[in-house]
Structure formats: C-alpha cells, structure tokens
Amino acid sequence: MIKFTAMRKSYYQRLSGMALLVIVLFIFQESFGERKEDFSAVRFVTEHPAENTLTEFDPNELDAKQWQNLGFTEKQVATILNYKKIVGGKFISKEQLKKCFAISADQFSALKTYILLPENGREATSKRFSNRKKNAITISGSFNPDHYSAIDWQDMGFSERQAEAILKYKHYLGGSFISKEKFKECFIINEENFRKMSPYLLLPEKTPATFGKVKNAGPGKNKINYSPFDPNILDPEGWKALGFSERQAQTIINYRDRNLKGSFKSLENIQKCFVISPEKFAEMKPFIRLNPAVTGNIINQKQETRQQEKTDFSKTDLNSITFRQLIEFGFDEKAAGSMMGFRKKLGGFVNKEQILTTYNIDKELTQKLLSVAPLNTSTVQKYTLHDAPEEWLKNHPYFKYSAEKIIFYRLSEKDERKIWKLLKVKPEYEARMKLYLK
C-alpha cells in the first residue's frame, strides 16, 4: 500500500512537471511571436560593413538620403534640414550643429571627429576671414563703385559691416571714391580683391591733383576776389564763389550742419574740414568773420520757429509722436531717441505702461506725457506664433530670446497652447509676448 502511494505521488509529480514545461514553452512562443514583427525593421550591418564605415564629411553638403545613411530616421532628417534653414541655410560650427534637437548627445559624439566644421563660432568667423581671399568677391562686369549701395556690395561678397564701412569711407571722401588709387586705400579692400576689381572699376587711375584742395587762382577770370564773409551763413553757391567745387561746397556745409551742429565756432573748426587745404585756409583766413550775433540769431531763429509750431499733445498719438515733438515737450535728445528707438523695435506701443520701461527717460516727465497724449494701437502689427515672420521674431525685443525655439517647435506642433508649454517662459514674459499676438 505504501509502495503504491509513492508510485502514484511520483506519477503526479512528473505529470505536473510536464504541464509546467508546456506552459513555459507556450509563453515563450507567444512572446517570440510578438517580437517577430520588430525584426523586419532591423538592418544587419555585418552584411556590408564597408558601407557603414564613417569618413570625414561636411554636414552642409549632405542631402536627406545621406543623413539617413548616417543612421538618422526620416523624421530626424527632416528636423535637421529644417534646423539648417533656421540658422541661415548653413551650419558654421560643430557647436551649432550640436544644438540641433534631433541629434542626441550619443549620435553627435559618434560623428564629431568626422565633421568638417570648426569647433565653435569664433573659429568659424576666423576661418571665414582667412578664406575670404579664396572666395572673396564675384564681379559681373564693369561698374562705378560710387553708384553701389550696401546691398550691391554684399551681393559682391562683402559682409554687411564691410559694406557699411566702404560706404562710410566714400562719405569721408566727399561722396565719391575719386580714383582707383583712392579706392585702394579703403582698409576693407585687401590687395587681392583690389587686383580683381581694378580692371572693372569705372574710375580714373590716379587721384586728381586738385582733390582736397582748391586750385590757386591764376590770372584772369578765375581769380577770386575775396571780401569779408561769415562761413556760418554761406550756402553752396557762396562756397562755390570762393573757388570750391559743388561737391566740396556740399561737404563743407554737411560738416558745419551735422558735425558742428549748425555753425563754425572758431577758425580751428574751419581749418579741420578736410576738403579745405592748408593753403586755401591761409588764403581765406584774413577775410573770415565769425559774427557771434549772426550765429546767435541763427540759433534764436530756430528756437522761435519751434515756439511758433506749438504741438497740441492732447491730439498727438504716442505711436506717431516725432523726435522734435518729444524735444518740444521737454525730453532731452537721449531720452527722445531711446523712446523712438524702442517704439520702432516693438513695431508700436500696445499700452502706455510699456513706454515707462524705456531706458534713459525721465519717468515723471513721461508720466505727464502719458496723462495727456492718446495712444492709437490700430496700426500695430500682430501675428500668431505660426505665421510670425522669422526676422520679426528674432528682432522683436519680447520674442528674440525665444525665437529659435518658437521656429523649431512650430514645425511639428500646430496647437499654440502646447508650444507655450514647451517654451517654458516666465508668466510675465509670456504676458508681454501675447500683447503682440492675435
């Protein structure tokens, strides 16, 4: 009886063990069957190891397919190419590329040593300047540089700052480059670029001997008969009568009115004007009469004109008030300029409290103006986060620090509420930004 009981116990144990084994095998089969679908998307690189060997590459030259060959998904590639557009159509450094949201830290680390870009923006700038000789400029044909605007110089290959410097140099010369010789002296134009441009410049080779000087009057009709004169009341014709060219006359008047704020205060002021040569100044000096009464009258006349043109500030819109009107109200030039500049950057004030945040202003005087003058906001341009132009976002004082994030997030997110959550800006900053949103 005992033996039979033991045999039966052993039988049930074996039966239980077999049942347990069947269950385990069933579970394993079910799990394996569920995972089989995932293996269809896996590509085994061991079949063609040579195809996946990384080599040096310029990320600016890769198309979508080539990015995918580096291991990125189609969605990641789309984001990388959109990011490239956001940063100006070209990656300038590894540091910039690393900031792309679609490239993880591990992916960037794996690729970093193969990327043909400078490490950071500073090196990129240095490299651009060192390469400027190679890719300096493009010349389409003969041209007169006197007629070129800043955009024309940039189209040729110069940077925005360089273009501005070239125009300032032209202004310094009196509004014309005069000659190839003078053009070459512009510090922005390096030797190689000048050699490239020289055959196409519609300018004389040499600077005329009379440049910066007035020819000494010779015998006959060109001789100048001087009489006492006040340089503060001479118009262009008056300076031309003294022997200056039309361009020189205008330069002298610009120097007087802009640099000296309307009048020569001393003989030294006149002597410093670069278009008046030492010889010409010595020739004119005995006849110059700086009349304090006349100078004072000019200033008084300007003040009287301002007083006569009194502004009714109760009818003057704060979004159209002029610099002169702000001065008339009592603001100094620095405060008036700050207010005008701030309004321009904003695209117009939306409420009066904004005006009180302007730098360099007298808050009591500003408060007085706000209590009198109305504010019309009908002309202020507003957008949604999705249709706001990129340049507007990047330049607007309230948006510029979040501009790149907005531009990136709106590529894939249509709900503006979700974009705000992703931006994570402080509530007070969000409230300011929404003043300019529809």
Helices and strands as residue ranges (DSSP letters): H 2-35, G 36-41, G 45-47, G 49-52, G 59-61, H 64-69, H 74-86, H 94-98, H 105-111, G 112-114, H 121-130, G 145-147, H 150-156, H 160-172, H 180-184, H 191-197, G 198-200, H 236-241, H 246-254, I 255-259, H 267-271, H 278-284, G 285-287, H 292-308, G 313-315, H 323-329, H 333-346, H 352-355, H 363-372, H 390-395, H 403-412, H 416-423, H 427-434
